[in-house]
Amino acid sequence: MRAAVFVLCLLEPAAVMAAGADSSARPVPRPTVQIDADAVAEAETEVETPDEGSIDPAISQPRGKGMRDTLRLNDPDYATCLANLEGLGVTYTEAAPIVPTDDADCGILRPLTVSEIAPGVAITPAATMRCPAVNALATWTRDFVLPAAQRMTDRGALVSIQNGSGYICRRRNNAPDGKLSEHAFGNAFDVMGFTFAEGPPIAVEPREAQGTMAEAFQDAVRASACLDFSTVLGPGSNASHADHLHLDVIERSRGYRLCEQGGGAVD
């Protein structure tokens, strides 16, 4: 009996190989995934709610009193950040510490005012931010915005990025209360549009599958922004972001990033 079993074991691989020569193995059915409707509804509600930070309070690090002190770079890290900006060709000035007396949560202890984010590319008007936010904006501009702009052959060189907001002490989406915006710590920058040397500017706006180069440019720079920023919101995210890209460098646990590319297939 054992010998017979042994012979069958030897024959099985040959039989399988012969069968495999003529046909592929039948796919294994995927297990049915049970969708938690309540969880989906909760997630959708969070995305639709104007919120420049995390969609999950458990993921985001807390933003409380003294955050400007928590976010202050130590001397070596600050020096490294400034050196990076020099290498990227950023034109900036070191500003006086911003310590509002009427709001203990807001402010930047080592602010930078940026007038040019890359050689020949102005920030209009100049923006004040923390060094890490400036570094992210400059890296994104060099690696993605400028190469994309070079494809816009009818507009000439990119000459400025239009600043909607850098540092400003306010709550998210200008609400009267609630969580502070990352703008309140100098961690955020709002892009209103892009101007060029020869052709018309490209404003950030809902584009609804226009099929234009302006749409392609906006989609390209928006999609690439989350490689340098931890939050990217814009048209389609909610009504508060219909006319600009909100970019920020909030630090969340596990490196979580919130990168919304709009509500439709094409935005």
Backbone torsions as a table, in degrees:
resi	resn	phi	psi	omega
1	MET	NA	-47.2	177.7
2	ARG	-59.9	-37.9	179.8
3	ALA	-63.2	-40.3	-179.8
4	ALA	-63.4	-42.6	177.8
5	VAL	-61.4	-42.6	179.9
6	PHE	-60.5	-42.5	179.7
7	VAL	-63.6	-42.2	179.1
8	LEU	-62.3	-39.5	178.8
9	CYS	-62.4	-38.2	179.6
10	LEU	-70.3	-32.6	-176.7
11	LEU	-78.3	-28.9	-173.9
12	GLU	-59.4	-47.8	179.4
13	PRO	-57.8	-41.0	-179.8
14	ALA	-63.7	-40.3	-179.8
15	ALA	-65.9	-40.3	178.7
16	VAL	-64.5	-42.6	-179.8
17	MET	-64.4	-39.0	179.4
18	ALA	-65.2	-41.5	179.0
19	ALA	-66.5	-39.1	-178.5
20	GLY	-66.3	-23.8	-179.3
21	ALA	-67.5	-25.1	-175.7
22	ASP	-107.8	-20.9	-175.1
23	SER	-149.7	152.3	177.1
24	SER	-85.5	156.1	178.5
25	ALA	-65.2	145.5	179.6
26	ARG	-67.4	131.2	-179.9
27	PRO	-59.2	142.6	177.2
28	VAL	-80.4	124.8	-179.6
29	PRO	-58.0	137.7	177.4
30	ARG	-75.5	144.8	179.2
31	PRO	-65.9	146.7	178.4
32	THR	-69.5	129.9	-179.9
33	VAL	-93.8	123.3	177.7
34	GLN	-84.1	118.1	-177.6
35	ILE	-91.2	128.1	176.9
36	ASP	-84.1	101.8	-175.6
37	ALA	-59.9	-38.3	179.7
38	ASP	-63.8	-39.4	-179.7
39	ALA	-67.5	-40.0	178.6
40	VAL	-63.7	-45.5	-179.9
41	ALA	-61.2	-40.2	179.1
42	GLU	-63.6	-42.6	-179.9
43	ALA	-65.3	-42.0	179.9
44	GLU	-64.5	-38.7	178.7
45	THR	-62.9	-41.9	-179.6
46	GLU	-64.3	-41.1	-178.8
47	VAL	-66.1	-38.4	-177.5
48	GLU	-74.8	-22.9	179.3
49	THR	-74.1	127.4	179.0
50	PRO	-57.0	115.1	-175.4
51	ASP	-157.1	115.0	-177.4
52	GLU	-86.3	-2.1	-178.5
53	GLY	-106.3	-129.3	-176.2
54	SER	-91.7	147.3	174.5
55	ILE	-81.7	-5.2	-178.2
56	ASP	-134.1	107.8	-178.5
57	PRO	-56.3	-26.8	179.8
58	ALA	-73.3	-23.0	-179.7
59	ILE	-84.1	-40.5	-176.0
60	SER	-76.4	143.2	173.9
61	GLN	-73.6	147.9	-175.4
62	PRO	-66.9	145.2	175.4
63	ARG	-114.9	99.2	-176.5
64	GLY	-125.7	-163.1	-178.9
65	LYS	-61.9	144.3	179.3
66	GLY	77.2	15.0	-178.0
67	MET	-63.8	-33.4	178.7
68	ARG	-62.1	-30.9	176.4
69	ASP	-74.5	-39.4	178.4
70	THR	-62.0	-39.1	-175.9
71	LEU	-83.6	-6.4	-178.6
72	ARG	-64.5	126.7	178.2
73	LEU	-74.0	142.1	173.6
74	ASN	-72.9	170.6	-173.2
75	ASP	-58.6	-47.6	179.9
76	PRO	-62.4	-43.5	-179.1
77	ASP	-66.8	-36.8	178.6
78	TYR	-66.3	-42.8	178.7
79	ALA	-63.4	-40.7	177.9
80	THR	-63.2	-42.9	179.9
81	CYS	-62.7	-44.0	178.6
82	LEU	-63.7	-38.6	177.7
83	ALA	-62.8	-38.9	176.8
84	ASN	-61.3	-41.8	179.9
85	LEU	-64.3	-38.7	177.3
86	GLU	-60.8	-44.4	-179.9
87	GLY	-65.4	-28.3	179.9
88	LEU	-85.8	-5.0	178.4
89	GLY	76.9	28.3	179.8
90	VAL	-79.4	136.5	174.3
91	THR	-101.0	119.1	-175.3
92	TYR	-149.3	166.4	170.4
93	THR	-130.4	145.9	175.0
94	GLU	-81.5	123.0	-176.7
95	ALA	-97.2	167.3	176.7
96	ALA	-69.2	149.8	178.7
97	PRO	-53.7	140.8	177.7
98	ILE	-102.4	109.0	-177.9
99	VAL	-132.6	86.7	-178.4
100	PRO	-61.9	136.0	179.2
101	THR	-82.0	-18.4	-176.8
102	ASP	-98.4	0.0	178.5
103	ASP	-151.1	107.2	-175.8
104	ALA	-70.0	-14.6	-176.2
105	ASP	-85.4	-32.9	-173.0
106	CYS	-80.7	166.3	169.4
107	GLY	124.5	165.7	176.2
108	ILE	-136.2	126.6	-178.7
109	LEU	-83.9	-24.1	177.5
110	ARG	-132.8	69.1	-175.8
111	PRO	-78.9	152.2	173.7
112	LEU	-123.1	137.7	174.2
113	THR	-105.8	118.3	-171.4
114	VAL	-105.6	126.2	177.5
115	SER	-107.7	-23.6	179.0
116	GLU	-141.2	121.0	-174.8
117	ILE	-88.7	-17.6	174.9
118	ALA	-154.1	159.2	179.5
119	PRO	-55.0	118.7	179.4
120	GLY	84.8	0.1	-179.2
121	VAL	-117.9	104.1	-176.4
122	ALA	-81.5	155.7	165.8
123	ILE	-101.4	117.3	-172.0
124	THR	-120.7	115.8	-11.8
125	PRO	-72.5	174.2	-179.7
126	ALA	-57.3	148.9	-176.6
127	ALA	-121.2	145.8	177.1
128	THR	-109.2	128.7	-176.8
129	MET	-150.9	172.7	168.0
130	ARG	-75.0	156.7	-177.8
131	CYS	-59.0	-42.6	179.5
132	PRO	-60.1	-36.1	178.0
133	ALA	-68.7	-40.0	177.1
134	VAL	-63.1	-42.5	-179.9
135	ASN	-62.0	-41.8	178.1
136	ALA	-64.2	-42.6	-179.3
137	LEU	-65.2	-41.2	-179.6
138	ALA	-68.7	-40.5	179.2
139	THR	-65.3	-45.0	177.2
140	TRP	-60.1	-42.7	-179.5
141	THR	-62.7	-45.5	-179.2
142	ARG	-66.5	-46.1	-170.2
143	ASP	-83.5	-26.7	-173.0
144	PHE	-128.8	-45.5	-175.5
145	VAL	-68.5	-47.6	-179.4
146	LEU	-64.4	-45.4	176.0
147	PRO	-60.6	-38.1	177.9
148	ALA	-66.7	-39.2	179.7
149	ALA	-63.8	-32.4	179.6
150	GLN	-65.4	-21.4	177.0
151	ARG	-78.2	-14.6	-179.8
152	MET	-85.7	74.9	-169.0
153	THR	-68.0	-16.9	-179.1
154	ASP	-92.3	1.8	-175.6
155	ARG	-115.9	-13.0	-176.9
156	GLY	79.1	-164.7	-174.9
157	ALA	-71.8	148.6	171.8
158	LEU	-69.1	128.0	-177.4
159	VAL	-115.3	-20.7	178.0
160	SER	-160.9	154.0	169.6
161	ILE	-110.3	125.7	-174.6
162	GLN	-81.7	121.7	-174.7
163	ASN	-87.6	119.3	174.5
164	GLY	-90.2	-32.5	179.1
165	SER	-172.9	132.5	168.1
166	GLY	-106.6	-117.0	176.5
167	TYR	-73.3	133.4	169.2
168	ILE	-159.8	133.6	-179.0
169	CYS	-81.5	101.8	-180.0
170	ARG	-157.6	166.6	174.0
171	ARG	-82.7	168.8	-178.3
172	ARG	-60.8	132.3	178.5
173	ASN	56.0	31.3	175.8
174	ASN	61.9	23.8	177.1
175	ALA	-68.1	152.9	-178.2
176	PRO	-70.2	-21.3	178.4
177	ASP	-149.8	-176.6	-178.6
178	GLY	102.4	-162.9	-176.2
179	LYS	-67.6	145.9	175.8
180	LEU	-70.4	144.3	172.0
181	SER	-70.6	155.7	173.2
182	GLU	-67.0	-17.1	172.8
183	HIS	-61.3	-30.3	-177.1
184	ALA	-68.8	-14.1	177.8
185	PHE	-111.6	1.8	-176.3
186	GLY	76.9	20.0	-177.3
187	ASN	-94.5	-2.2	-169.3
188	ALA	-132.6	157.1	176.9
189	PHE	-145.6	135.7	178.1
190	ASP	-106.9	124.5	178.5
191	VAL	-96.5	117.4	177.5
192	MET	-88.8	-28.1	-179.3
193	GLY	171.8	-172.5	-175.6
194	PHE	-134.8	137.6	177.7
195	THR	-115.9	151.8	-172.9
196	PHE	-127.4	161.9	-174.3
197	ALA	-67.7	-31.3	-172.5
198	GLU	-122.9	-47.3	-174.9
199	GLY	-90.7	-177.2	-179.0
200	PRO	-69.7	155.5	177.7
201	PRO	-69.8	164.3	174.1
202	ILE	-114.3	110.2	177.0
203	ALA	-85.9	145.9	173.9
204	VAL	-76.7	123.3	-177.0
205	GLU	-162.5	162.8	172.9
206	PRO	-63.8	133.8	-173.7
207	ARG	-117.9	-15.0	169.9
208	GLU	49.6	53.2	174.9
209	ALA	54.1	53.1	-179.9
210	GLN	-67.9	-29.1	-177.1
211	GLY	74.4	26.4	-178.1
212	THR	-106.7	164.7	174.6
213	MET	-66.6	-32.4	176.9
214	ALA	-61.9	-41.3	177.0
215	GLU	-65.2	-43.1	179.8
216	ALA	-61.8	-41.7	178.9
217	PHE	-63.0	-48.0	-179.3
218	GLN	-61.1	-43.6	179.1
219	ASP	-63.2	-39.4	-177.1
220	ALA	-67.2	-47.1	-177.0
221	VAL	-71.2	-33.0	178.3
222	ARG	-67.8	-44.9	-178.2
223	ALA	-63.9	-36.0	-177.5
224	SER	-78.3	-19.2	-173.0
225	ALA	-61.5	-30.4	-176.5
226	CYS	-75.2	-2.3	171.4
227	LEU	-78.0	-21.6	179.9
228	ASP	-114.7	-21.6	-179.9
229	PHE	-116.8	151.4	-179.6
230	SER	-91.6	-11.7	173.1
231	THR	-134.8	131.4	174.9
232	VAL	-135.7	114.8	177.2
233	LEU	-126.1	153.8	-179.7
234	GLY	-171.6	-159.5	179.3
235	PRO	-52.3	130.1	-177.4
236	GLY	98.3	-19.8	177.9
237	SER	-71.2	-50.9	175.0
238	ASN	-171.7	173.0	-175.0
239	ALA	-61.6	-30.4	-177.3
240	SER	-68.9	-17.9	-176.9
241	HIS	-118.2	25.6	-176.3
242	ALA	-72.3	-21.2	-173.8
243	ASP	-120.3	15.3	178.9
244	HIS	-161.5	165.4	171.2
245	LEU	-100.3	123.0	173.1
246	HIS	-94.4	122.6	-179.5
247	LEU	-122.5	129.9	175.0
248	ASP	-145.7	167.5	-175.2
249	VAL	-118.7	33.9	176.3
250	ILE	-54.7	139.8	177.3
251	GLU	-96.6	122.8	178.3
252	ARG	-116.2	154.4	178.3
253	SER	-63.7	147.8	-179.8
254	ARG	63.6	14.7	176.9
255	GLY	69.0	22.5	-177.0
256	TYR	-59.7	138.9	178.9
257	ARG	-126.0	141.7	178.2
258	LEU	-110.9	101.9	-174.5
259	CYS	-122.0	93.9	-178.6
260	GLU	-95.5	128.6	-178.2
261	GLN	-105.6	18.7	176.3
262	GLY	106.0	168.7	-174.8
263	GLY	-85.5	-18.9	-176.9
264	GLY	-112.5	-175.8	178.8
265	ALA	-64.4	-37.6	176.2
266	VAL	-132.0	136.4	-174.8
267	ASP	-116.4	NA	NA
